[in-house]
Amino acid sequence: MNVILANLLIGISFGFILFLLGTGLSLTMGLMRVVNLAHGALYMFGAYVGLTAARYSGNFAIGILAGGLSAGLLGLIMETGFLRRMYKQEMSQVLLTIGFVYILTNVTQWIWGPIPQSGVIPEFLSGSVPIGNITIPIFRLTIIAFGLIAAAVLWLFQEKTRIGAIIRAGMDNREMTMGLGINLKVVFTGVFALGAFIAGFCGLIGAPSLGINLGVGWDALLLAMIVVIVGGTGSIQGALVGGLVIGLVDAYGKAFFPEFAYFTMYLVLIIILLFRPSGLMGRAMQ
Amino acid sequence: MNKANIAGYAGTSWRDWLFAYAPYIGIGIILLIIPAFISTYFQSLLTKVLIFAIFAMSLDLILGYTGLLSLGHAAYLGVAGYTAGLLIARLGLTSFWIVAPAAIVMAGIAAAIIGYISLRVSGVYFLLVTLAFGQLLSVVAVKWRAVTGGTDGLVGIIYPDFGIPGLTLTDTNYYYLVFIAFAVCFFLLYRLINSPFGKALVGIRENESRMKCLGYNTWAHKYIAFIVSGLFAGVAGVLFAPFYGIMVPGHLGLMTSSSVMLMVVIGGAGTLFGPVIGAIVVLLLEHFASIYTPERWPLILGVVFVICVLFIRGGFGFHLSKFWSRLRIRYGNAES
C-alpha cells in the first residue's frame, strides 16, 4: 500500500515535469508543424544557466526564471534567424535543429566543463514531510503544486485569451487564419520562443529527477517526444495527460520491474501507436 | 523519349552510352587501383567512406526516394553490426557465409518490426517514432551487458573468414571486399530505383493520395521500401563491425543516425550517388576536424549542419548531376 502511494506521488511529480517538457514541443509541432529537436538542448542550456544564476543570486526562483529567459532568447534567435526560412521543409528543419543541439551542447561543455553539476536542490526544499506513515520529499510536493499552477495558466492562456484562440485557429486551418488578417509569422515566432522558454524554465525544476549534465538534452528530448506522441500534439490537455501517464508508468515500472524500468514507457508508446496513432488526446494528424 | 531512356539506359549511340556510364566506370576504376597509390591510413579512411556510402544510400531509398523521414536508421546498421559481432567475438563463428546473411536478416527483421509500428504515423511523427526506437535499441545495448558488453562495447570483432584456402583478409583485401559490396549495392539499388516499384516510391513521395487513387497500395510500398532499406543498412553494418573491431551503443543511436542523414542531405537526397558524395564530404570533414580540434568537433559539425541547410539546397549531388546532364546534352546527343 505504501509503495503504491509513494510511487503515486513520485509518478505525479515526474509527470508534471514531463508535462512541462512536452508542452513546448507539442505547441510548436501542433501550430508550426516544426519538429524542434533542439528542445532538449534548450532544456539543458536553461538548466545550466538557471543553476549558475541561482548560485550567484542565492535565489532559486531567479534561477528558474533566468533559465527560461536564456532558452527563450535562444529560441527567438533560432526562429527569426533560421527556422523562418524553411517552413514546410521538414528535412531542413531536422538538420538545422540537430545542428543547434551539437552547437549548444558543445558550447555548454566549453563554458561549464564536462562534469555533471551537483547540489541542485536548494536547502529550504530539501527536507521531507511525513504524511501518514510515508515521508514525502518537499521538493516533489513543490513540483506538483508548481505543475498544477503552470498547467492552469497555460490552459487559461490557450482557451480563454485572444492569442490562445489565434493559436488554436492556426492549428486547425492556417490559410483561413491568415485570411482573417492575422500575422501568423509573428505568432509563430512568439510560440516558438514560448516553447523554448518553457523548456528552459523546466531545466532547474527537472534537475533533481533528470540531473544536469551534457547528455540530459537528449534524454529530455526523448521524454518530451514520448509525451507528445502518447498525449497527442497541439493541446495543453494532451501534454498533461501524456506526461502524467508516462510519469506514473515510469514510477510504477521502476518500483515493480526495476530491470525493465526504462522500457515500460516504450511499451506504452508502442501500444498507443498500434491502437491510437493520433495520441490519447490528439487532434487528427495532418 | 522511349522506354529505354526512361529506365535510365543509354540510347543507341556510343556517345550516349559513354556519357551514361563514364562516371560509374571512371569512379570504379579509380577505386579499384587507388590502394596501390595511397598509404594504409588513407586506405582505411576510404574503406570507412565506402561503408558509410552504402549506409547513406540505404537511407536515401526511404528518405530521398520515398519521402519517409527516418531518424533511426543507425538501428539497422547497429543490429547487423552487433549480430555479426556476437557471432564472431562471442560464438567464434567467423565464416563470412554464416555471419553476413545472419546479420543482414536480423537487420531486416528489426526494420520489419519497427517499420510496422512507425508507419502508422507520417511526416514528423514518423521521424519522432523512428528516433525513439533507435534510442530504445541503443539503451538495450547499454543495459544488456551480458550480451552486448554495455557501454564498454562488444570487442574483439575480427575479420570474417571466407573459407577459401589461401585467402586471408588483410586490410587491403578488406578494402576490396567493401568495394565489391559497395558496387553490388549500388547496382542493386540502381535497378530497384529505376524499376516500376522505384517509380511508385517516387510517386508516393510526390503525392501519396494520388498514388492511392491510381490503385497503388501505398502502405505496402512504403513498408517494403523500409525493410529493403533496413537490409542494405544491414550490409553496411556487417562490414562496419569487423572494420571498427568494436560495437558500442552509440553506433545505434542518434549521433550515427543524424550524421548519415546529413550525408544524404549534403550529397543530395533522391539521387543515388548524392549520398556517396555526402559520405565523402562528412567523413573527410570529421577526419580533419578530429585531427585539429577533437574537443570542438561537435561544434564544427553543428555549424556544418546549419550552413548546409541554409546554403546547399538540394545537395552537391543535385548540382553535379545537373552539370553532368548539361555536358550530356551538349556533347552526347542525349534527348533529355
Interface residues (C-beta under 8 A of the other chain):
Chain A: M29 R33 V34 V35 F82 R85 M86 E90 M91 S92 V94 L95 L96 I98 G99 F100 V101 Y102 I103 L104 T105 N106 V107 W110 W218 L222 M225 I226 V228 I229 Y262 F263 Y266 L269 I270 L273 L274 P277 M285 Q286
Chain B: L63 L69 L71 I117 S118 R120 V121 S122 G123 V124 Y125 L127 L128 V129 L131 A132 Q135 L136 V139 K143 L254 S258 M261 L262 V265 A269 R296 P298 L299 L301 G302 V303 V304 F305 V306 C308 V309 L310
